[in-house]
Amino acid sequence: MRVMRIESLVTTGQLEEDGISRVVNNVWVVGNDEEVLVLDPAHDVDAIQYVVRDRRVVLIACTHGHSDHINRAVELSTATGAPVLLHPADHDLWHETYPDRPADEELVGGRVLRFAGLNLRVIETPGHTRGSVSLYEPALEAVFAGDAAYLGGAAGVMHAELHLLTREVHDRIASLPPQTRILPGHGVESTVAEQVPRTAETRGS
């Protein structure tokens, strides 16, 4: 039996943007015992490959184009042969990190990533960047939200409050089942049930 599962890895790196010198990222590995998708490969490709082990990386997906979410994408792609996926609205951000190498495929709303018996649906959740996306898998009751679900304060803070950034993001995440886990690019996870009422209250709705 092929067991579908989510594995997480916390990586730490340096980021000079916005006055932040140290940033802590969540890297997500999703799949089964044979093949996986790696989401937001950051900072430490050796650690990512240790989690992957001998499984085949079929896709490398980036929730948005900020350097701390993509800075090991090309290295991992070269090592595994997997294509890198990014929303086209974030190509300019991508090229700040990789001026001579484009992303391989477009990660646009409505696309479904099929692998390892899973069907991850791309949801466009702009706000943090123009091309921010989230990936939703009902079979795992999880949405990978990148920085559309963001920690209060600096990205390097691990235990600040998680909140949804914009009304558009709120409405799209709110449509998911309440038990759905929100797995962010930084910090601790939450659920739709925990986040949507809190976000609605803070936005006066």
C-alpha positions in Angstrom: 0.0 0.0 0.0 1.3 3.4 -1.0 0.8 5.7 2.0 0.4 9.4 1.1 2.0 11.8 3.6 3.4 15.2 4.3 6.9 15.7 5.7 8.3 19.0 6.9 11.8 20.4 7.2 12.8 23.6 8.9 15.8 25.4 7.2 17.6 28.5 8.2 19.4 31.0 6.0 20.3 34.6 5.5 18.0 37.2 4.0 19.0 40.8 3.6 15.7 42.1 2.4 13.5 44.3 4.8 16.3 44.4 7.4 15.9 40.7 8.2 19.3 38.9 8.4 18.1 35.5 9.6 15.1 33.7 8.2 13.6 30.3 9.2 11.6 28.5 6.5 9.3 25.5 6.2 10.1 23.2 3.3 7.4 20.7 2.6 7.9 17.2 1.0 4.6 15.7 -0.2 4.0 12.2 -1.7 4.5 8.5 -1.0 7.3 6.0 -0.8 8.1 6.3 -4.5 7.7 9.9 -5.6 7.3 13.4 -4.0 6.8 17.0 -4.7 9.1 19.5 -2.9 7.6 22.8 -2.0 9.6 26.0 -1.5 13.1 24.5 -1.4 15.1 26.9 0.8 18.6 27.2 2.2 19.9 23.7 2.5 19.6 21.3 -0.5 21.5 18.5 1.3 18.9 18.5 4.1 16.1 18.5 1.6 17.6 15.5 -0.2 18.1 13.7 3.1 14.3 13.9 3.7 13.6 12.9 0.1 16.0 9.9 0.4 15.8 7.6 -2.6 12.4 8.7 -3.8 11.9 10.5 -7.2 11.3 14.2 -7.0 8.7 14.7 -9.8 8.0 18.4 -9.2 9.5 21.4 -7.4 6.8 24.0 -6.7 7.4 27.5 -5.4 4.5 29.3 -3.7 6.0 32.7 -4.7 9.2 34.2 -6.0 10.9 35.6 -2.9 14.5 34.4 -2.6 14.1 32.6 0.7 11.5 30.3 -0.9 13.4 29.6 -4.1 17.1 29.9 -3.4 17.7 26.1 -3.7 15.2 25.4 -6.4 17.7 25.3 -9.3 20.2 23.3 -7.4 17.6 20.8 -6.5 16.3 20.7 -10.0 19.8 20.0 -11.4 20.3 17.2 -8.9 16.9 15.5 -9.5 15.9 16.5 -13.0 12.5 17.8 -11.7 11.0 20.9 -13.2 10.5 24.1 -11.2 7.0 25.6 -11.2 6.2 29.2 -10.4 3.3 31.6 -11.1 4.2 33.9 -14.1 3.4 37.1 -12.1 6.5 36.4 -10.0 9.0 35.9 -12.8 10.6 39.3 -12.1 11.2 38.2 -8.5 12.6 34.9 -9.7 15.1 36.6 -12.0 16.5 38.6 -9.0 17.8 35.3 -7.7 18.3 33.5 -11.1 18.9 36.1 -13.8 20.0 33.6 -16.4 17.6 30.7 -15.8 13.8 30.8 -16.0 11.4 28.6 -14.1 10.3 25.6 -16.1 6.5 25.7 -15.9 3.7 28.0 -14.9 1.9 27.4 -11.6 -1.5 29.1 -12.3 -4.9 28.9 -10.6 -6.9 25.9 -11.5 -4.0 23.7 -12.4 -3.9 20.3 -10.7 -0.6 18.7 -9.9 -1.1 14.9 -10.2 1.6 12.6 -8.7 1.9 9.9 -6.1 -1.9 9.4 -6.2 -2.4 13.0 -5.1 -4.2 15.9 -6.8 -2.9 19.3 -5.6 -5.1 22.1 -6.8 -3.4 25.5 -7.4 -5.3 28.4 -5.7 -4.1 31.9 -6.6 -3.7 33.8 -3.3 -2.0 37.1 -4.3 -1.1 39.8 -1.8 2.3 38.9 -0.3 3.4 38.9 -4.0 1.4 39.3 -7.2 2.0 35.6 -8.0 1.5 34.0 -4.6 -0.3 30.7 -4.8 -1.4 28.0 -2.4 -1.8 24.3 -3.1 -4.8 22.4 -1.7 -5.0 18.6 -1.4 -8.4 17.4 0.0 -7.1 13.8 0.5 -4.6 15.1 3.0 -6.9 17.8 4.4 -4.1 20.4 3.9 -3.4 23.6 2.1 0.2 24.7 1.6 -0.1 28.5 1.9 3.4 29.8 1.6 3.4 33.4 2.9 -0.3 34.0 2.1 -0.6 32.8 5.7 2.0 34.9 7.4 3.4 35.3 10.9 3.1 38.6 12.6 6.4 40.4 12.7 9.6 39.1 11.1 9.7 36.0 9.0 12.4 34.6 11.3 10.0 34.6 14.3 8.8 31.0 14.8 5.9 31.5 17.3 4.1 34.7 16.4 0.4 34.7 15.5 -0.5 33.3 12.1 -3.0 35.3 10.0 -4.3 35.4 6.4 -2.9 38.5 4.6 -5.7 39.8 2.4 -9.5 39.7 2.0 -9.0 37.8 -1.3 -6.9 35.1 0.5 -9.3 35.0 3.3 -12.3 34.3 1.0 -10.5 31.6 -0.9 -9.2 29.8 2.2 -12.5 30.2 4.0 -14.2 28.1 1.3 -12.1 25.1 2.3 -13.4 22.6 4.9 -12.8 23.9 8.5 -10.6 21.0 9.5 -8.1 21.8 6.7 -4.6 22.3 7.9 -3.0 25.6 6.9 0.7 24.8 6.4 2.7 28.1 6.1 6.1 29.0 4.7 7.2 30.2 8.1 6.3 29.1 11.6 3.6 26.9 13.0 0.5 25.5 11.3 -3.1 26.3 11.9 -6.5 25.3 10.5 -9.2 27.0 8.5 -11.5 26.8 11.5 -8.9 28.6 13.7 -7.9 31.2 11.1 -11.1 32.3 9.3 -13.1 33.6 12.3 -10.1 35.4 13.7 -9.2 37.0 10.3 -12.8 38.0 9.7 -13.1 39.6 13.1 -9.9 41.6 12.6 -11.1 42.8 9.2 -14.4 43.9 10.6 -16.6 41.4 8.7 
